[in-house]
């Protein structure tokens, strides 16, 4: 996804200046903001911080059977790669 600062800021309901300050290293996003960004992009906060290369799939609200189906699909895709 290619977003400019204005689009990214709008997505997070913050100012473009905040995004600019993050990019320039003037300030760091808060823990709450990191959580919000991670949820928007379906990644872990560890991934955003460069601590973990794992991407996650949110299965909140699915039954255990549905979650098992999702895991099986992912396993099938991994085998074919």
C-alpha positions in Angstrom: 0.0 0.0 0.0 1.5 3.3 -1.1 0.3 6.2 1.2 1.6 9.7 1.4 1.7 11.5 4.7 -1.7 13.1 4.3 -3.4 9.8 3.5 -1.6 8.0 6.3 -2.5 10.8 8.8 -6.1 10.8 7.7 -6.2 7.0 8.1 -5.1 7.3 11.7 -7.1 10.5 12.5 -3.9 12.5 13.2 -2.2 15.5 11.6 0.2 15.3 8.7 2.7 17.1 10.9 2.7 14.1 13.3 3.6 11.8 10.5 6.3 14.2 9.3 7.8 14.4 12.7 7.9 10.6 12.9 9.6 10.3 9.6 12.2 13.0 10.5 12.9 11.4 13.8 11.8 14.5 15.8 9.3 12.4 17.9 8.3 8.8 18.2 4.7 7.5 18.0 3.1 6.6 21.3 2.5 3.1 22.3 -1.2 3.6 21.7 -0.5 4.9 18.2 1.8 1.9 17.4 -1.1 -0.3 18.5 -3.5 1.5 16.2 -1.1 1.4 13.2 -0.5 -2.4 13.8 -4.2 -3.1 13.8 -4.8 -1.0 10.7 -2.1 -2.9 8.8 -2.7 -6.3 10.4 0.8 -6.7 11.7 2.2 -7.0 15.2 3.8 -4.0 17.0 7.0 -6.1 17.1 6.9 -6.1 13.3 6.5 -2.3 13.2 9.5 -2.0 15.6 11.6 -4.3 13.5 11.7 -6.9 16.3 9.6 -9.6 14.5 9.1 -10.6 10.9 5.8 -12.3 11.6 2.7 -11.0 10.1 -0.6 -11.9 11.8 -4.1 -12.8 10.7 -6.8 -11.6 13.0 -9.2 -14.4 13.6 -11.1 -12.6 16.5 -14.7 -13.6 16.4 -14.3 -16.8 14.5 -15.3 -20.1 16.0 -12.5 -22.6 16.7 -13.7 -24.6 13.6 -13.5 -21.5 11.4 -10.0 -20.6 12.8 -8.9 -24.2 12.1 -10.0 -23.8 8.5 -8.0 -20.6 8.2 -4.9 -22.3 9.6 -5.4 -25.2 7.2 -5.6 -22.8 4.2 -2.4 -21.1 5.3 -0.7 -24.4 5.8 -1.8 -25.5 2.3 -0.4 -22.3 0.7 2.9 -22.7 2.5 3.3 -26.3 1.1 2.7 -25.1 -2.4 5.3 -22.3 -2.3 
